[in-house]
Amino acid sequence: MKYLAFDIETAKEWPDRADWRKYRPVGISCAATLPSDAASPRLWHGLTDDDRPAGRMSKAEAAELVDYLTAMADDGYSIVTWNGLSFDFDILAWHLAPKKCRMEVGVRITRPHLNNRATNHASGRTH
């Protein structure tokens, strides 16, 4: 089996333990992908006009990430995230905005997906 690790970092911060959805749009500052058959991760981030890292990815840059994730899923990779269904894919889809893009992220990419999420059973919180 082939795996692709995937993680997003947001451009906006919010108070600890607050519902991040209330702070939308949070933007994407960067992301990383690592196929199980690769030696090093691929880093994704926005670029300024002079090719320096930007604070946020543009919609076009995020769309390139979606295209990559879709191609890898189509090639048989199962995408592995930590709480990706409730966070990473949600952020990515929201960043792209159009309903069609949200549907594509939801259906094409998350189907071959392992969503790792730990629950603290004593408190009921997830991390």
C-alpha positions as CSV (number, residue, x, y, z in Angstrom):
1,M,0.0,0.0,0.0
2,K,1.2,3.5,-0.8
3,Y,0.6,6.4,1.7
4,L,0.9,10.2,1.4
5,A,1.2,12.2,4.6
6,F,-0.5,15.6,4.4
7,D,-0.6,18.6,6.8
8,I,-1.7,22.2,6.5
9,E,-0.7,25.2,8.7
10,T,-3.1,28.2,8.9
11,A,-2.1,31.8,8.3
12,K,-4.4,33.1,11.0
13,E,-4.3,32.3,14.8
14,W,-7.2,32.1,17.2
15,P,-7.5,31.8,21.0
16,D,-6.7,28.5,22.5
17,R,-9.6,26.0,22.6
18,A,-11.8,28.4,20.6
19,D,-13.8,27.1,17.6
20,W,-11.5,28.0,14.7
21,R,-14.4,28.0,12.3
22,K,-15.6,31.3,13.9
23,Y,-12.3,32.9,12.6
24,R,-12.7,32.1,9.0
25,P,-11.2,32.7,6.6
26,V,-8.0,31.5,8.3
27,G,-6.0,31.0,5.1
28,I,-3.2,28.6,4.4
29,S,0.4,29.6,5.3
30,C,2.0,26.4,4.2
31,A,1.5,22.7,3.7
32,A,3.6,19.6,3.5
33,T,3.2,16.3,1.7
34,L,5.3,13.2,2.0
35,P,4.8,10.0,-0.1
36,S,5.8,6.8,1.6
37,D,8.2,6.1,-1.2
38,A,10.0,9.4,-1.0
39,A,13.0,10.4,1.0
40,S,11.9,14.0,1.8
41,P,8.7,16.0,2.0
42,R,7.4,18.5,-0.5
43,L,6.7,21.9,1.0
44,W,3.9,24.1,-0.3
45,H,3.7,27.8,0.4
46,G,2.8,31.0,-1.3
47,L,5.3,33.1,-3.2
48,T,5.6,36.9,-3.5
49,D,6.3,38.6,-6.8
50,D,10.0,38.4,-6.1
51,D,9.8,34.6,-5.4
52,R,10.1,34.9,-1.6
53,P,7.8,32.9,0.7
54,A,4.5,34.7,1.3
55,G,2.4,34.7,4.5
56,R,-0.5,33.0,2.7
57,M,-1.0,30.7,-0.3
58,S,-3.2,32.2,-3.1
59,K,-6.2,30.3,-4.4
60,A,-4.2,29.3,-7.5
61,E,-1.4,27.9,-5.2
62,A,-3.9,26.0,-3.1
63,A,-5.5,24.7,-6.3
64,E,-2.1,23.3,-7.3
65,L,-2.0,21.4,-4.0
66,V,-5.5,20.0,-4.6
67,D,-4.4,18.9,-8.1
68,Y,-1.4,17.1,-6.6
69,L,-3.5,15.4,-3.9
70,T,-6.0,14.3,-6.5
71,A,-3.3,12.9,-8.8
72,M,-1.7,11.1,-5.9
73,A,-5.1,9.6,-4.8
74,D,-5.8,8.6,-8.4
75,D,-2.4,6.9,-8.4
76,G,-3.3,4.7,-5.5
77,Y,-2.0,6.7,-2.5
78,S,-4.0,6.7,0.7
79,I,-3.7,10.2,2.2
80,V,-2.8,10.2,5.9
81,T,-3.7,13.2,8.1
82,W,-4.1,14.1,11.7
83,N,-7.8,15.2,12.0
84,G,-7.7,16.0,8.3
85,L,-11.4,15.5,7.7
86,S,-12.4,18.1,10.3
87,F,-9.5,20.5,9.7
88,D,-7.0,20.2,6.9
89,F,-9.4,19.3,4.1
90,D,-12.0,21.7,5.5
91,I,-9.5,24.6,5.5
92,L,-8.3,23.7,2.0
93,A,-11.8,23.5,0.6
94,W,-12.9,26.7,2.3
95,H,-9.8,28.5,0.9
96,L,-10.8,27.5,-2.6
97,A,-14.4,28.6,-1.9
98,P,-16.5,27.5,-4.9
99,K,-18.9,24.7,-4.0
100,K,-17.6,22.6,-6.8
101,C,-14.0,22.7,-5.4
102,R,-15.3,21.7,-2.0
103,M,-17.1,18.8,-3.5
104,E,-13.9,17.7,-5.3
105,V,-11.8,17.9,-2.2
106,G,-14.4,16.0,-0.2
107,V,-15.0,13.2,-2.7
108,R,-11.9,12.8,-4.8
109,I,-9.3,13.2,-2.2
110,T,-10.7,12.0,1.1
111,R,-12.0,8.7,-0.2
112,P,-8.6,7.0,0.0
113,H,-7.8,8.6,3.4
114,L,-6.7,7.6,6.8
115,N,-7.8,10.2,9.4
116,N,-5.7,9.8,12.5
117,R,-7.2,11.6,15.5
118,A,-6.6,10.9,19.2
119,T,-9.4,11.5,21.7
120,N,-8.7,12.2,25.3
121,H,-11.5,10.0,26.7
122,A,-11.3,11.6,30.2
123,S,-12.1,15.1,28.8
124,G,-13.8,14.2,25.6
125,R,-11.5,16.5,23.7
126,T,-9.7,15.7,20.5
127,H,-6.2,16.9,19.6
